[in-house]
């Protein structure tokens, strides 16, 4: 049976005050799911709250994008 992909989304507040939903990267997603499944942390969803992430403001073109820092709400 094929393993289903799990996508994690988080609400990020940008420096201009706007809030947007962003899909979490593969590496960060694997780390959070590892904490959930193997460490059996019931509060794995709360680990990112208050953290700062780099998020892309534009689409990637030739592996480049304009990025900014946002705080996870």
C-alpha positions as CSV (number, residue, x, y, z in Angstrom):
1,X,0.0,0.0,0.0
2,X,1.4,3.4,-0.9
3,X,2.2,5.9,1.8
4,X,0.1,9.0,1.6
5,X,1.7,12.4,1.7
6,X,0.9,14.7,4.6
7,X,1.0,18.4,4.1
8,X,1.2,20.8,7.0
9,X,0.0,24.4,6.8
10,X,0.7,27.2,9.3
11,X,-0.6,30.7,9.7
12,X,2.2,33.2,9.3
13,X,2.1,36.9,10.2
14,X,4.2,39.0,7.9
15,X,6.1,42.2,8.9
16,X,3.3,44.4,7.3
17,X,0.7,42.8,9.6
18,X,-1.0,40.6,7.0
19,X,-1.6,37.0,7.8
20,X,-1.2,34.2,5.2
21,X,-1.3,30.4,5.2
22,X,1.9,28.7,4.1
23,X,2.7,25.0,3.4
24,X,5.7,23.9,5.5
25,X,8.8,22.6,3.7
26,X,9.6,18.9,3.5
27,X,12.4,19.0,6.0
28,X,10.4,20.8,8.6
29,X,7.4,18.6,8.0
30,X,9.5,15.4,8.5
31,X,10.9,16.8,11.8
32,X,7.4,17.6,13.1
33,X,5.9,14.3,12.1
34,X,8.9,12.5,13.6
35,X,8.2,14.3,16.9
36,X,4.6,13.3,16.7
37,X,5.0,9.7,15.7
38,X,8.2,8.6,17.4
39,X,8.5,10.9,20.4
40,X,4.7,10.7,21.0
41,X,4.5,14.4,21.8
42,X,0.9,15.2,22.1
43,X,1.6,18.9,21.7
44,X,3.6,18.6,18.4
45,X,1.4,21.2,16.8
46,X,2.4,23.9,19.3
47,X,6.1,23.6,18.7
48,X,6.2,26.2,15.9
49,X,4.0,28.8,17.5
50,X,6.0,32.0,18.1
51,X,8.8,30.9,15.8
52,X,10.1,32.8,12.8
53,X,10.2,31.3,9.3
54,X,11.5,32.4,6.0
55,X,8.6,32.4,3.5
56,X,8.6,33.2,-0.2
57,X,6.6,36.3,-1.2
58,X,6.8,35.4,-4.9
59,X,6.8,32.3,-7.0
60,X,10.2,30.6,-7.5
61,X,11.7,31.4,-10.9
62,X,15.0,29.7,-11.8
63,X,15.3,28.6,-8.1
64,X,15.0,32.1,-6.8
65,X,12.3,34.0,-5.0
66,X,11.8,37.1,-2.9
67,X,11.6,36.0,0.7
68,X,10.7,37.6,4.0
69,X,10.6,36.5,7.6
70,X,7.2,35.8,9.2
71,X,6.1,34.8,12.7
72,X,4.0,31.6,13.1
73,X,0.7,32.3,14.9
